[in-house]
Amino acid sequence: MTEIDRKVEEASVRFNRSVANIAETLEKETAELVTYLNDKVVPAVRSHSSNALRTAAGKLSEFADFLETQRKGS
């Protein structure tokens, strides 16, 4: 094996090791992100969405009452 071949092989091994480490880190961090989203973000969004829908329903009811009052007045 020539010196150039040896250096190319060593560089290839280092590169493959780096890619493997990056892939492992990405897999771990992706799993942590999914867990965070499921445990923290999704429940908060559901809670806020429910509150927003209740508020909107109340405002729509008030608007319907207003429209009925306007119609009766004219």
PDB file of N, CA, C, O and CB in Angstrom:
ATOM      1  N   MET A   1       0.861  -1.178   0.000  1.00  0.00           N
ATOM      2  CA  MET A   1       0.000   0.000   0.000  1.00  0.00           C
ATOM      3  C   MET A   1       0.900   1.231   0.000  1.00  0.00           C
ATOM      4  O   MET A   1       1.854   1.326   0.772  1.00  0.00           O
ATOM      5  CB  MET A   1      -0.975   0.003   1.235  1.00  0.00           C
ATOM      6  N   THR A   2       0.582   2.145  -0.861  1.00  0.00           N
ATOM      7  CA  THR A   2       1.407   3.343  -0.958  1.00  0.00           C
ATOM      8  C   THR A   2       1.018   4.311   0.152  1.00  0.00           C
ATOM      9  O   THR A   2      -0.014   4.160   0.805  1.00  0.00           O
ATOM     10  CB  THR A   2       1.256   4.011  -2.350  1.00  0.00           C
ATOM     11  N   GLU A   3       1.854   5.286   0.342  1.00  0.00           N
ATOM     12  CA  GLU A   3       1.617   6.311   1.363  1.00  0.00           C
ATOM     13  C   GLU A   3       0.315   7.054   1.086  1.00  0.00           C
ATOM     14  O   GLU A   3      -0.441   7.347   2.012  1.00  0.00           O
ATOM     15  CB  GLU A   3       2.795   7.304   1.418  1.00  0.00           C
ATOM     16  N   ILE A   4       0.052   7.359  -0.174  1.00  0.00           N
ATOM     17  CA  ILE A   4      -1.175   8.092  -0.542  1.00  0.00           C
ATOM     18  C   ILE A   4      -2.400   7.234  -0.248  1.00  0.00           C
ATOM     19  O   ILE A   4      -3.392   7.722   0.293  1.00  0.00           O
ATOM     20  CB  ILE A   4      -1.151   8.500  -2.048  1.00  0.00           C
ATOM     21  N   ASP A   5      -2.326   5.948  -0.606  1.00  0.00           N
ATOM     22  CA  ASP A   5      -3.443   5.046  -0.339  1.00  0.00           C
ATOM     23  C   ASP A   5      -3.728   4.954   1.162  1.00  0.00           C
ATOM     24  O   ASP A   5      -4.884   4.961   1.583  1.00  0.00           O
ATOM     25  CB  ASP A   5      -3.149   3.652  -0.908  1.00  0.00           C
ATOM     26  N   ARG A   6      -2.681   4.870   1.948  1.00  0.00           N
ATOM     27  CA  ARG A   6      -2.832   4.780   3.397  1.00  0.00           C
ATOM     28  C   ARG A   6      -3.487   6.054   3.944  1.00  0.00           C
ATOM     29  O   ARG A   6      -4.377   5.981   4.792  1.00  0.00           O
ATOM     30  CB  ARG A   6      -1.459   4.545   4.071  1.00  0.00           C
ATOM     31  N   LYS A   7      -3.049   7.209   3.461  1.00  0.00           N
ATOM     32  CA  LYS A   7      -3.614   8.476   3.936  1.00  0.00           C
ATOM     33  C   LYS A   7      -5.079   8.611   3.520  1.00  0.00           C
ATOM     34  O   LYS A   7      -5.906   9.100   4.290  1.00  0.00           O
ATOM     35  CB  LYS A   7      -2.799   9.665   3.393  1.00  0.00           C
ATOM     36  N   VAL A   8      -5.386   8.182   2.319  1.00  0.00           N
ATOM     37  CA  VAL A   8      -6.781   8.231   1.847  1.00  0.00           C
ATOM     38  C   VAL A   8      -7.641   7.313   2.706  1.00  0.00           C
ATOM     39  O   VAL A   8      -8.750   7.685   3.088  1.00  0.00           O
ATOM     40  CB  VAL A   8      -6.879   7.822   0.344  1.00  0.00           C
ATOM     41  N   GLU A   9      -7.153   6.138   3.008  1.00  0.00           N
ATOM     42  CA  GLU A   9      -7.905   5.193   3.827  1.00  0.00           C
ATOM     43  C   GLU A   9      -8.107   5.738   5.245  1.00  0.00           C
ATOM     44  O   GLU A   9      -9.197   5.620   5.805  1.00  0.00           O
ATOM     45  CB  GLU A   9      -7.182   3.838   3.876  1.00  0.00           C
ATOM     46  N   GLU A  10      -7.067   6.329   5.819  1.00  0.00           N
ATOM     47  CA  GLU A  10      -7.188   6.914   7.150  1.00  0.00           C
ATOM     48  C   GLU A  10      -8.203   8.067   7.152  1.00  0.00           C
ATOM     49  O   GLU A  10      -9.013   8.185   8.071  1.00  0.00           O
ATOM     50  CB  GLU A  10      -5.816   7.410   7.642  1.00  0.00           C
ATOM     51  N   ALA A  11      -8.150   8.902   6.129  1.00  0.00           N
ATOM     52  CA  ALA A  11      -9.102  10.010   6.026  1.00  0.00           C
ATOM     53  C   ALA A  11     -10.522   9.481   5.881  1.00  0.00           C
ATOM     54  O   ALA A  11     -11.460  10.033   6.455  1.00  0.00           O
ATOM     55  CB  ALA A  11      -8.749  10.921   4.834  1.00  0.00           C
ATOM     56  N   SER A  12     -10.671   8.418   5.117  1.00  0.00           N
ATOM     57  CA  SER A  12     -11.981   7.804   4.923  1.00  0.00           C
ATOM     58  C   SER A  12     -12.519   7.244   6.247  1.00  0.00           C
ATOM     59  O   SER A  12     -13.700   7.393   6.560  1.00  0.00           O
ATOM     60  CB  SER A  12     -11.897   6.685   3.862  1.00  0.00           C
ATOM     61  N   VAL A  13     -11.655   6.614   7.001  1.00  0.00           N
ATOM     62  CA  VAL A  13     -12.060   6.066   8.302  1.00  0.00           C
ATOM     63  C   VAL A  13     -12.470   7.195   9.241  1.00  0.00           C
ATOM     64  O   VAL A  13     -13.492   7.093   9.921  1.00  0.00           O
ATOM     65  CB  VAL A  13     -10.911   5.235   8.931  1.00  0.00           C
ATOM     66  N   ARG A  14     -11.690   8.262   9.285  1.00  0.00           N
ATOM     67  CA  ARG A  14     -12.030   9.407  10.141  1.00  0.00           C
ATOM     68  C   ARG A  14     -13.353  10.027   9.722  1.00  0.00           C
ATOM     69  O   ARG A  14     -14.188  10.368  10.560  1.00  0.00           O
ATOM     70  CB  ARG A  14     -10.918  10.465  10.093  1.00  0.00           C
ATOM     71  N   PHE A  15     -13.534  10.170   8.411  1.00  0.00           N
ATOM     72  CA  PHE A  15     -14.780  10.752   7.894  1.00  0.00           C
ATOM     73  C   PHE A  15     -15.972   9.874   8.269  1.00  0.00           C
ATOM     74  O   PHE A  15     -16.990  10.376   8.746  1.00  0.00           O
ATOM     75  CB  PHE A  15     -14.705  10.927   6.356  1.00  0.00           C
ATOM     76  N   ASN A  16     -15.850   8.575   8.056  1.00  0.00           N
ATOM     77  CA  ASN A  16     -16.942   7.654   8.391  1.00  0.00           C
ATOM     78  C   ASN A  16     -17.261   7.689   9.885  1.00  0.00           C
ATOM     79  O   ASN A  16     -18.426   7.631  10.281  1.00  0.00           O
ATOM     80  CB  ASN A  16     -16.581   6.223   7.966  1.00  0.00           C
ATOM     81  N   ARG A  17     -16.229   7.782  10.702  1.00  0.00           N
ATOM     82  CA  ARG A  17     -16.427   7.861  12.151  1.00  0.00           C
ATOM     83  C   ARG A  17     -17.152   9.148  12.515  1.00  0.00           C
ATOM     84  O   ARG A  17     -18.046   9.143  13.362  1.00  0.00           O
ATOM     85  CB  ARG A  17     -15.076   7.780  12.893  1.00  0.00           C
ATOM     86  N   SER A  18     -16.771  10.249  11.879  1.00  0.00           N
ATOM     87  CA  SER A  18     -17.424  11.536  12.136  1.00  0.00           C
ATOM     88  C   SER A  18     -18.893  11.495  11.726  1.00  0.00           C
ATOM     89  O   SER A  18     -19.757  11.978  12.458  1.00  0.00           O
ATOM     90  CB  SER A  18     -16.699  12.665  11.387  1.00  0.00           C
ATOM     91  N   VAL A  19     -19.177  10.927  10.568  1.00  0.00           N
ATOM     92  CA  VAL A  19     -20.560  10.819  10.104  1.00  0.00           C
ATOM     93  C   VAL A  19     -21.368   9.948  11.060  1.00  0.00           C
ATOM     94  O   VAL A  19     -22.511  10.271  11.380  1.00  0.00           O
ATOM     95  CB  VAL A  19     -20.614  10.239   8.672  1.00  0.00           C
ATOM     96  N   ALA A  20     -20.787   8.863  11.509  1.00  0.00           N
ATOM     97  CA  ALA A  20     -21.482   7.972  12.445  1.00  0.00           C
ATOM     98  C   ALA A  20     -21.771   8.697  13.754  1.00  0.00           C
ATOM     99  O   ALA A  20     -22.857   8.546  14.315  1.00  0.00           O
ATOM    100  CB  ALA A  20     -20.645   6.702  12.713  1.00  0.00           C
ATOM    101  N   ASN A  21     -20.816   9.480  14.248  1.00  0.00           N
ATOM    102  CA  ASN A  21     -21.030  10.235  15.488  1.00  0.00           C
ATOM    103  C   ASN A  21     -22.121  11.282  15.310  1.00  0.00           C
ATOM    104  O   ASN A  21     -22.960  11.469  16.191  1.00  0.00           O
ATOM    105  CB  ASN A  21     -19.727  10.907  15.939  1.00  0.00           C
ATOM    106  N   ILE A  22     -22.108  11.958  14.178  1.00  0.00           N
ATOM    107  CA  ILE A  22     -23.130  12.975  13.909  1.00  0.00           C
ATOM    108  C   ILE A  22     -24.506  12.316  13.821  1.00  0.00           C
ATOM    109  O   ILE A  22     -25.476  12.829  14.380  1.00  0.00           O
ATOM    110  CB  ILE A  22     -22.811  13.746  12.594  1.00  0.00           C
ATOM    111  N   ALA A  23     -24.594  11.196  13.131  1.00  0.00           N
ATOM    112  CA  ALA A  23     -25.869  10.489  12.995  1.00  0.00           C
ATOM    113  C   ALA A  23     -26.383  10.044  14.360  1.00  0.00           C
ATOM    114  O   ALA A  23     -27.576  10.157  14.645  1.00  0.00           O
ATOM    115  CB  ALA A  23     -25.718   9.273  12.061  1.00  0.00           C
ATOM    116  N   GLU A  24     -25.498   9.545  15.191  1.00  0.00           N
ATOM    117  CA  GLU A  24     -25.887   9.111  16.534  1.00  0.00           C
ATOM    118  C   GLU A  24     -26.406  10.292  17.358  1.00  0.00           C
ATOM    119  O   GLU A  24     -27.416  10.179  18.051  1.00  0.00           O
ATOM    120  CB  GLU A  24     -24.695   8.447  17.250  1.00  0.00           C
ATOM    121  N   THR A  25     -25.714  11.410  17.275  1.00  0.00           N
ATOM    122  CA  THR A  25     -26.133  12.604  18.003  1.00  0.00           C
ATOM    123  C   THR A  25     -27.487  13.096  17.501  1.00  0.00           C
ATOM    124  O   THR A  25     -28.352  13.453  18.301  1.00  0.00           O
ATOM    125  CB  THR A  25     -25.082  13.714  17.865  1.00  0.00           C
ATOM    126  N   LEU A  26     -27.673  13.117  16.191  1.00  0.00           N
ATOM    127  CA  LEU A  26     -28.949  13.548  15.628  1.00  0.00           C
ATOM    128  C   LEU A  26     -30.094  12.639  16.065  1.00  0.00           C
ATOM    129  O   LEU A  26     -31.180  13.117  16.394  1.00  0.00           O
ATOM    130  CB  LEU A  26     -28.867  13.584  14.108  1.00  0.00           C
ATOM    131  N   GLU A  27     -29.857  11.352  16.067  1.00  0.00           N
ATOM    132  CA  GLU A  27     -30.901  10.416  16.505  1.00  0.00           C
ATOM    133  C   GLU A  27     -31.277  10.662  17.961  1.00  0.00           C
ATOM    134  O   GLU A  27     -32.457  10.668  18.312  1.00  0.00           O
ATOM    135  CB  GLU A  27     -30.434   8.962  16.322  1.00  0.00           C
ATOM    136  N   LYS A  28     -30.275  10.863  18.800  1.00  0.00           N
ATOM    137  CA  LYS A  28     -30.529  11.100  20.217  1.00  0.00           C
ATOM    138  C   LYS A  28     -31.281  12.416  20.424  1.00  0.00           C
ATOM    139  O   LYS A  28     -32.259  12.460  21.170  1.00  0.00           O
ATOM    140  CB  LYS A  28     -29.208  11.114  21.000  1.00  0.00           C
ATOM    141  N   GLU A  29     -30.829  13.485  19.767  1.00  0.00           N
ATOM    142  CA  GLU A  29     -31.471  14.788  19.939  1.00  0.00           C
ATOM    143  C   GLU A  29     -32.865  14.811  19.331  1.00  0.00           C
ATOM    144  O   GLU A  29     -33.753  15.489  19.848  1.00  0.00           O
ATOM    145  CB  GLU A  29     -30.618  15.883  19.314  1.00  0.00           C
ATOM    146  N   THR A  30     -33.069  14.080  18.241  1.00  0.00           N
ATOM    147  CA  THR A  30     -34.401  13.988  17.649  1.00  0.00           C
ATOM    148  C   THR A  30     -35.359  13.286  18.602  1.00  0.00           C
ATOM    149  O   THR A  30     -36.502  13.713  18.763  1.00  0.00           O
ATOM    150  CB  THR A  30     -34.347  13.246  16.304  1.00  0.00           C
ATOM    151  N   ALA A  31     -34.905  12.230  19.222  1.00  0.00           N
ATOM    152  CA  ALA A  31     -35.742  11.522  20.197  1.00  0.00           C
ATOM    153  C   ALA A  31     -36.087  12.439  21.371  1.00  0.00           C
ATOM    154  O   ALA A  31     -37.222  12.431  21.850  1.00  0.00           O
ATOM    155  CB  ALA A  31     -35.025  10.248  20.706  1.00  0.00           C
ATOM    156  N   GLU A  32     -35.119  13.225  21.836  1.00  0.00           N
ATOM    157  CA  GLU A  32     -35.375  14.161  22.929  1.00  0.00           C
ATOM    158  C   GLU A  32     -36.370  15.245  22.502  1.00  0.00           C
ATOM    159  O   GLU A  32     -37.229  15.640  23.291  1.00  0.00           O
ATOM    160  CB  GLU A  32     -34.061  14.804  23.399  1.00  0.00           C
ATOM    161  N   LEU A  33     -36.260  15.721  21.272  1.00  0.00           N
ATOM    162  CA  LEU A  33     -37.186  16.726  20.760  1.00  0.00           C
ATOM    163  C   LEU A  33     -38.605  16.178  20.683  1.00  0.00           C
ATOM    164  O   LEU A  33     -39.554  16.855  21.079  1.00  0.00           O
ATOM    165  CB  LEU A  33     -36.736  17.212  19.384  1.00  0.00           C
ATOM    166  N   VAL A  34     -38.755  14.964  20.180  1.00  0.00           N
ATOM    167  CA  VAL A  34     -40.079  14.344  20.092  1.00  0.00           C
ATOM    168  C   VAL A  34     -40.678  14.180  21.484  1.00  0.00           C
ATOM    169  O   VAL A  34     -41.863  14.445  21.682  1.00  0.00           O
ATOM    170  CB  VAL A  34     -39.996  12.976  19.378  1.00  0.00           C
ATOM    171  N   THR A  35     -39.885  13.753  22.433  1.00  0.00           N
ATOM    172  CA  THR A  35     -40.366  13.601  23.808  1.00  0.00           C
ATOM    173  C   THR A  35     -40.802  14.940  24.370  1.00  0.00           C
ATOM    174  O   THR A  35     -41.855  15.027  25.001  1.00  0.00           O
ATOM    175  CB  THR A  35     -39.280  12.982  24.699  1.00  0.00           C
ATOM    176  N   TYR A  36     -40.016  15.987  24.154  1.00  0.00           N
ATOM    177  CA  TYR A  36     -40.368  17.325  24.638  1.00  0.00           C
ATOM    178  C   TYR A  36     -41.667  17.803  24.003  1.00  0.00           C
ATOM    179  O   TYR A  36     -42.551  18.314  24.691  1.00  0.00           O
ATOM    180  CB  TYR A  36     -39.235  18.324  24.340  1.00  0.00           C
ATOM    181  N   LEU A  37     -41.780  17.636  22.699  1.00  0.00           N
ATOM    182  CA  LEU A  37     -43.007  18.058  22.021  1.00  0.00           C
ATOM    183  C   LEU A  37     -44.225  17.319  22.573  1.00  0.00           C
ATOM    184  O   LEU A  37     -45.264  17.928  22.828  1.00  0.00           O
ATOM    185  CB  LEU A  37     -42.889  17.821  20.510  1.00  0.00           C
ATOM    186  N   ASN A  38     -44.093  16.018  22.753  1.00  0.00           N
ATOM    187  CA  ASN A  38     -45.219  15.232  23.254  1.00  0.00           C
ATOM    188  C   ASN A  38     -45.561  15.555  24.701  1.00  0.00           C
ATOM    189  O   ASN A  38     -46.735  15.576  25.070  1.00  0.00           O
ATOM    190  CB  ASN A  38     -44.916  13.761  23.125  1.00  0.00           C
ATOM    191  N   ASP A  39     -44.553  15.805  25.520  1.00  0.00           N
ATOM    192  CA  ASP A  39     -44.784  16.023  26.950  1.00  0.00           C
ATOM    193  C   ASP A  39     -45.138  17.463  27.308  1.00  0.00           C
ATOM    194  O   ASP A  39     -45.889  17.693  28.255  1.00  0.00           O
ATOM    195  CB  ASP A  39     -43.569  15.616  27.718  1.00  0.00           C
ATOM    196  N   LYS A  40     -44.615  18.425  26.573  1.00  0.00           N
ATOM    197  CA  LYS A  40     -44.792  19.834  26.947  1.00  0.00           C
ATOM    198  C   LYS A  40     -45.634  20.622  25.950  1.00  0.00           C
ATOM    199  O   LYS A  40     -46.592  21.290  26.339  1.00  0.00           O
ATOM    200  CB  LYS A  40     -43.447  20.495  27.088  1.00  0.00           C
ATOM    201  N   VAL A  41     -45.287  20.549  24.686  1.00  0.00           N
ATOM    202  CA  VAL A  41     -45.911  21.414  23.684  1.00  0.00           C
ATOM    203  C   VAL A  41     -47.337  20.978  23.365  1.00  0.00           C
ATOM    204  O   VAL A  41     -48.253  21.801  23.370  1.00  0.00           O
ATOM    205  CB  VAL A  41     -45.078  21.424  22.409  1.00  0.00           C
ATOM    206  N   VAL A  42     -47.532  19.696  23.090  1.00  0.00           N
ATOM    207  CA  VAL A  42     -48.864  19.223  22.704  1.00  0.00           C
ATOM    208  C   VAL A  42     -49.897  19.495  23.795  1.00  0.00           C
ATOM    209  O   VAL A  42     -50.969  20.009  23.477  1.00  0.00           O
ATOM    210  CB  VAL A  42     -48.824  17.728  22.391  1.00  0.00           C
ATOM    211  N   PRO A  43     -49.630  19.178  25.071  1.00  0.00           N
ATOM    212  CA  PRO A  43     -50.633  19.480  26.094  1.00  0.00           C
ATOM    213  C   PRO A  43     -50.929  20.986  26.203  1.00  0.00           C
ATOM    214  O   PRO A  43     -52.078  21.377  26.406  1.00  0.00           O
ATOM    215  CB  PRO A  43     -50.163  18.951  27.445  1.00  0.00           C
ATOM    216  N   ALA A  44     -49.913  21.814  26.069  1.00  0.00           N
ATOM    217  CA  ALA A  44     -50.122  23.267  26.150  1.00  0.00           C
ATOM    218  C   ALA A  44     -50.971  23.755  24.988  1.00  0.00           C
ATOM    219  O   ALA A  44     -51.863  24.583  25.174  1.00  0.00           O
ATOM    220  CB  ALA A  44     -48.774  24.011  26.165  1.00  0.00           C
ATOM    221  N   VAL A  45     -50.703  23.251  23.796  1.00  0.00           N
ATOM    222  CA  VAL A  45     -51.483  23.656  22.621  1.00  0.00           C
ATOM    223  C   VAL A  45     -52.933  23.220  22.782  1.00  0.00           C
ATOM    224  O   VAL A  45     -53.851  23.976  22.465  1.00  0.00           O
ATOM    225  CB  VAL A  45     -50.882  23.055  21.326  1.00  0.00           C
ATOM    226  N   ARG A  46     -53.136  22.024  23.267  1.00  0.00           N
ATOM    227  CA  ARG A  46     -54.509  21.539  23.471  1.00  0.00           C
ATOM    228  C   ARG A  46     -55.235  22.405  24.488  1.00  0.00           C
ATOM    229  O   ARG A  46     -56.396  22.766  24.291  1.00  0.00           O
ATOM    230  CB  ARG A  46     -54.505  20.068  23.937  1.00  0.00           C
ATOM    231  N   SER A  47     -54.560  22.732  25.554  1.00  0.00           N
ATOM    232  CA  SER A  47     -55.181  23.553  26.592  1.00  0.00           C
ATOM    233  C   SER A  47     -55.534  24.929  26.054  1.00  0.00           C
ATOM    234  O   SER A  47     -56.655  25.403  26.242  1.00  0.00           O
ATOM    235  CB  SER A  47     -54.252  23.683  27.801  1.00  0.00           C
ATOM    236  N   HIS A  48     -54.593  25.568  25.391  1.00  0.00           N
ATOM    237  CA  HIS A  48     -54.839  26.904  24.861  1.00  0.00           C
ATOM    238  C   HIS A  48     -55.895  26.884  23.762  1.00  0.00           C
ATOM    239  O   HIS A  48     -56.693  27.814  23.645  1.00  0.00           O
ATOM    240  CB  HIS A  48     -53.547  27.505  24.329  1.00  0.00           C
ATOM    241  N   SER A  49     -55.899  25.818  22.955  1.00  0.00           N
ATOM    242  CA  SER A  49     -56.900  25.704  21.894  1.00  0.00           C
ATOM    243  C   SER A  49     -58.294  25.575  22.484  1.00  0.00           C
ATOM    244  O   SER A  49     -59.241  26.192  21.994  1.00  0.00           O
ATOM    245  CB  SER A  49     -56.596  24.504  20.990  1.00  0.00           C
ATOM    246  N   SER A  50     -58.422  24.777  23.529  1.00  0.00           N
ATOM    247  CA  SER A  50     -59.725  24.612  24.180  1.00  0.00           C
ATOM    248  C   SER A  50     -60.210  25.941  24.742  1.00  0.00           C
ATOM    249  O   SER A  50     -61.376  26.304  24.580  1.00  0.00           O
ATOM    250  CB  SER A  50     -59.645  23.556  25.303  1.00  0.00           C
ATOM    251  N   ASN A  51     -59.320  26.657  25.395  1.00  0.00           N
ATOM    252  CA  ASN A  51     -59.694  27.963  25.950  1.00  0.00           C
ATOM    253  C   ASN A  51     -60.086  28.937  24.844  1.00  0.00           C
ATOM    254  O   ASN A  51     -61.054  29.684  24.989  1.00  0.00           O
ATOM    255  CB  ASN A  51     -58.537  28.547  26.776  1.00  0.00           C
ATOM    256  N   ALA A  52     -59.351  28.934  23.754  1.00  0.00           N
ATOM    257  CA  ALA A  52     -59.653  29.829  22.639  1.00  0.00           C
ATOM    258  C   ALA A  52     -61.011  29.496  22.030  1.00  0.00           C
ATOM    259  O   ALA A  52     -61.782  30.397  21.698  1.00  0.00           O
ATOM    260  CB  ALA A  52     -58.557  29.742  21.568  1.00  0.00           C
ATOM    261  N   LEU A  53     -61.302  28.215  21.885  1.00  0.00           N
ATOM    262  CA  LEU A  53     -62.601  27.822  21.338  1.00  0.00           C
ATOM    263  C   LEU A  53     -63.747  28.233  22.265  1.00  0.00           C
ATOM    264  O   LEU A  53     -64.796  28.674  21.796  1.00  0.00           O
ATOM    265  CB  LEU A  53     -62.638  26.309  21.100  1.00  0.00           C
ATOM    266  N   ARG A  54     -63.551  28.093  23.562  1.00  0.00           N
ATOM    267  CA  ARG A  54     -64.596  28.515  24.507  1.00  0.00           C
ATOM    268  C   ARG A  54     -64.822  30.027  24.433  1.00  0.00           C
ATOM    269  O   ARG A  54     -65.960  30.496  24.446  1.00  0.00           O
ATOM    270  CB  ARG A  54     -64.216  28.107  25.950  1.00  0.00           C
ATOM    271  N   THR A  55     -63.732  30.774  24.355  1.00  0.00           N
ATOM    272  CA  THR A  55     -63.834  32.232  24.233  1.00  0.00           C
ATOM    273  C   THR A  55     -64.544  32.611  22.936  1.00  0.00           C
ATOM    274  O   THR A  55     -65.430  33.466  22.940  1.00  0.00           O
ATOM    275  CB  THR A  55     -62.433  32.881  24.283  1.00  0.00           C
ATOM    276  N   ALA A  56     -64.162  31.982  21.836  1.00  0.00           N
ATOM    277  CA  ALA A  56     -64.792  32.267  20.545  1.00  0.00           C
ATOM    278  C   ALA A  56     -66.277  31.922  20.581  1.00  0.00           C
ATOM    279  O   ALA A  56     -67.101  32.665  20.048  1.00  0.00           O
ATOM    280  CB  ALA A  56     -64.093  31.485  19.419  1.00  0.00           C
ATOM    281  N   ALA A  57     -66.616  30.810  21.202  1.00  0.00           N
ATOM    282  CA  ALA A  57     -68.032  30.422  21.301  1.00  0.00           C
ATOM    283  C   ALA A  57     -68.820  31.468  22.076  1.00  0.00           C
ATOM    284  O   ALA A  57     -69.936  31.816  21.691  1.00  0.00           O
ATOM    285  CB  ALA A  57     -68.174  29.041  21.980  1.00  0.00           C
ATOM    286  N   GLY A  58     -68.251  31.967  23.156  1.00  0.00           N
ATOM    287  CA  GLY A  58     -68.920  33.007  23.944  1.00  0.00           C
ATOM    288  C   GLY A  58     -69.116  34.278  23.144  1.00  0.00           C
ATOM    289  O   GLY A  58     -70.187  34.885  23.182  1.00  0.00           O
ATOM    290  N   LYS A  59     -68.069  34.687  22.409  1.00  0.00           N
ATOM    291  CA  LYS A  59     -68.167  35.898  21.596  1.00  0.00           C
ATOM    292  C   LYS A  59     -69.185  35.723  20.469  1.00  0.00           C
ATOM    293  O   LYS A  59     -69.929  36.655  20.164  1.00  0.00           O
ATOM    294  CB  LYS A  59     -66.793  36.264  21.016  1.00  0.00           C
ATOM    295  N   LEU A  60     -69.229  34.549  19.849  1.00  0.00           N
ATOM    296  CA  LEU A  60     -70.215  34.301  18.803  1.00  0.00           C
ATOM    297  C   LEU A  60     -71.634  34.326  19.360  1.00  0.00           C
ATOM    298  O   LEU A  60     -72.559  34.804  18.704  1.00  0.00           O
ATOM    299  CB  LEU A  60     -69.942  32.962  18.127  1.00  0.00           C
ATOM    300  N   SER A  61     -71.795  33.813  20.561  1.00  0.00           N
ATOM    301  CA  SER A  61     -73.118  33.860  21.203  1.00  0.00           C
ATOM    302  C   SER A  61     -73.529  35.311  21.463  1.00  0.00           C
ATOM    303  O   SER A  61     -74.675  35.690  21.223  1.00  0.00           O
ATOM    304  CB  SER A  61     -73.112  33.054  22.534  1.00  0.00           C
ATOM    305  N   GLU A  62     -72.595  36.109  21.950  1.00  0.00           N
ATOM    306  CA  GLU A  62     -72.879  37.535  22.176  1.00  0.00           C
ATOM    307  C   GLU A  62     -73.217  38.231  20.853  1.00  0.00           C
ATOM    308  O   GLU A  62     -74.120  39.067  20.806  1.00  0.00           O
ATOM    309  CB  GLU A  62     -71.667  38.232  22.854  1.00  0.00           C
ATOM    310  N   PHE A  63     -72.500  37.893  19.789  1.00  0.00           N
ATOM    311  CA  PHE A  63     -72.749  38.509  18.489  1.00  0.00           C
ATOM    312  C   PHE A  63     -74.129  38.103  17.963  1.00  0.00           C
ATOM    313  O   PHE A  63     -74.844  38.928  17.394  1.00  0.00           O
ATOM    314  CB  PHE A  63     -71.649  38.109  17.482  1.00  0.00           C
ATOM    315  N   ALA A  64     -74.498  36.838  18.151  1.00  0.00           N
ATOM    316  CA  ALA A  64     -75.824  36.385  17.727  1.00  0.00           C
ATOM    317  C   ALA A  64     -76.906  37.149  18.484  1.00  0.00           C
ATOM    318  O   ALA A  64     -77.906  37.559  17.895  1.00  0.00           O
ATOM    319  CB  ALA A  64     -75.981  34.862  17.953  1.00  0.00           C
ATOM    320  N   ASP A  65     -76.709  37.339  19.781  1.00  0.00           N
ATOM    321  CA  ASP A  65     -77.668  38.123  20.573  1.00  0.00           C
ATOM    322  C   ASP A  65     -77.762  39.552  20.040  1.00  0.00           C
ATOM    323  O   ASP A  65     -78.857  40.102  19.923  1.00  0.00           O
ATOM    324  CB  ASP A  65     -77.259  38.137  22.066  1.00  0.00           C
ATOM    325  N   PHE A  66     -76.632  40.143  19.722  1.00  0.00           N
ATOM    326  CA  PHE A  66     -76.600  41.499  19.186  1.00  0.00           C
ATOM    327  C   PHE A  66     -77.372  41.576  17.866  1.00  0.00           C
ATOM    328  O   PHE A  66     -78.158  42.501  17.661  1.00  0.00           O
ATOM    329  CB  PHE A  66     -75.146  41.963  18.985  1.00  0.00           C
ATOM    330  N   LEU A  67     -77.153  40.613  16.976  1.00  0.00           N
ATOM    331  CA  LEU A  67     -77.836  40.599  15.704  1.00  0.00           C
ATOM    332  C   LEU A  67     -79.355  40.462  15.873  1.00  0.00           C
ATOM    333  O   LEU A  67     -80.130  41.111  15.171  1.00  0.00           O
ATOM    334  CB  LEU A  67     -77.300  39.472  14.847  1.00  0.00           C
ATOM    335  N   GLU A  68     -79.761  39.612  16.810  1.00  0.00           N
ATOM    336  CA  GLU A  68     -81.199  39.456  17.080  1.00  0.00           C
ATOM    337  C   GLU A  68     -81.790  40.765  17.614  1.00  0.00           C
ATOM    338  O   GLU A  68     -82.895  41.155  17.237  1.00  0.00           O
ATOM    339  CB  GLU A  68     -81.443  38.306  18.096  1.00  0.00           C
ATOM    340  N   THR A  69     -81.050  41.427  18.483  1.00  0.00           N
ATOM    341  CA  THR A  69     -81.515  42.710  19.037  1.00  0.00           C
ATOM    342  C   THR A  69     -81.643  43.736  17.924  1.00  0.00           C
ATOM    343  O   THR A  69     -82.622  44.480  17.879  1.00  0.00           O
ATOM    344  CB  THR A  69     -80.548  43.226  20.136  1.00  0.00           C
ATOM    345  N   GLN A  70     -80.666  43.787  17.025  1.00  0.00           N
ATOM    346  CA  GLN A  70     -80.701  44.734  15.902  1.00  0.00           C
ATOM    347  C   GLN A  70     -81.879  44.441  14.974  1.00  0.00           C
ATOM    348  O   GLN A  70     -82.538  45.363  14.492  1.00  0.00           O
ATOM    349  CB  GLN A  70     -79.380  44.678  15.109  1.00  0.00           C
ATOM    350  N   ARG A  71     -82.141  43.171  14.728  1.00  0.00           N
ATOM    351  CA  ARG A  71     -83.216  42.789  13.824  1.00  0.00           C
ATOM    352  C   ARG A  71     -84.566  43.142  14.431  1.00  0.00           C
ATOM    353  O   ARG A  71     -85.461  43.597  13.718  1.00  0.00           O
ATOM    354  CB  ARG A  71     -83.147  41.288  13.504  1.00  0.00           C
ATOM    355  N   LYS A  72     -84.727  42.944  15.721  1.00  0.00           N
ATOM    356  CA  LYS A  72     -85.987  43.248  16.386  1.00  0.00           C
ATOM    357  C   LYS A  72     -86.216  44.761  16.456  1.00  0.00           C
ATOM    358  O   LYS A  72     -87.355  45.227  16.425  1.00  0.00           O
ATOM    359  CB  LYS A  72     -86.006  42.640  17.797  1.00  0.00           C
ATOM    360  N   GLY A  73     -85.141  45.505  16.549  1.00  0.00           N
ATOM    361  CA  GLY A  73     -85.231  46.957  16.657  1.00  0.00           C
ATOM    362  C   GLY A  73     -85.594  47.625  15.341  1.00  0.00           C
ATOM    363  O   GLY A  73     -86.103  48.746  15.350  1.00  0.00           O
ATOM    364  N   SER A  74     -85.349  46.972  14.210  1.00  0.00           N
ATOM    365  CA  SER A  74     -85.626  47.652  12.945  1.00  0.00           C
ATOM    366  C   SER A  74     -86.941  47.289  12.339  1.00  0.00           C
ATOM    367  O   SER A  74     -87.289  47.796  11.272  1.00  0.00           O
ATOM    368  CB  SER A  74     -84.564  47.363  11.975  1.00  0.00           C
TER     369      SER A  74
END
